[in-house]
Amino acid sequence: MWHNERTAPLLHRQKCRINKALPQENRALLIAGETCLEKCKPNHANDYYTQTAYLHRF
């Protein structure tokens, strides 16, 4: 999804802050609909974004 590996962790942290600020019901819907991890994982198996996305998505 992101081509610039250096900015991916920053973008992920911003996204996490946004998700945590939402009501729990809305967060659950967003997380359930998120497909980025599945798309990124084959290409970035050891990528910082992929690892932190997995840790923070639940």
matplotlib code that plots the C-alpha trace (Angstrom):
import matplotlib.pyplot as plt

x = [0.0, 2.8, 5.8, 7.9, 9.0, 10.3, 6.9, 4.9, 5.4, 4.5, 1.3, 0.4, 0.9, -1.3, -4.0, -3.8, -4.4, -7.4, -8.8, -8.3, -10.1, -13.3, -16.1, -15.6, -18.4, -16.9, -13.4, -14.7, -16.3, -13.2, -10.9, -13.2, -13.1, -9.4, -7.6, -4.3, -2.5, -3.5, -2.4, 0.9, 2.0, 3.2, 5.3, 6.5, 6.6, 9.3, 8.2, 7.7, 4.3, 3.0, 4.2, 2.8, -0.5, -0.9, -0.3, -2.6, -5.5, -7.3]
y = [0.0, 2.4, 2.7, 4.8, 2.4, 5.3, 7.0, 3.8, 3.6, 7.3, 6.9, 3.8, 5.6, 8.4, 5.9, 4.2, 7.4, 8.2, 4.7, 4.9, 8.2, 6.7, 5.1, 1.4, 0.4, 2.5, 1.2, -2.4, -1.7, 0.0, -2.8, -5.4, -3.7, -3.2, -5.3, -3.5, -6.0, -8.9, -6.9, -5.8, -9.0, -11.0, -8.1, -6.8, -9.9, -8.3, -4.7, -2.5, -1.4, -4.9, -6.1, -3.1, -3.2, -6.7, -5.8, -2.8, -4.0, -5.8]
z = [0.0, 0.9, -1.3, 1.1, 3.8, 5.9, 6.2, 6.7, 10.5, 10.9, 8.9, 10.9, 14.2, 13.0, 11.9, 15.3, 17.1, 14.9, 15.5, 19.3, 19.4, 17.9, 19.8, 20.4, 17.9, 15.1, 15.8, 15.6, 12.2, 10.9, 12.1, 10.7, 7.3, 7.2, 4.5, 4.4, 6.6, 4.3, 1.2, 2.7, 4.4, 1.4, 0.2, 3.6, 5.8, 8.1, 7.6, 10.7, 9.5, 9.0, 12.4, 14.3, 12.3, 13.4, 17.1, 17.0, 14.9, 17.8]

ax = plt.figure().add_subplot(projection="3d")
ax.plot(x, y, z, "-o")
ax.set_aspect("equal")
plt.show()
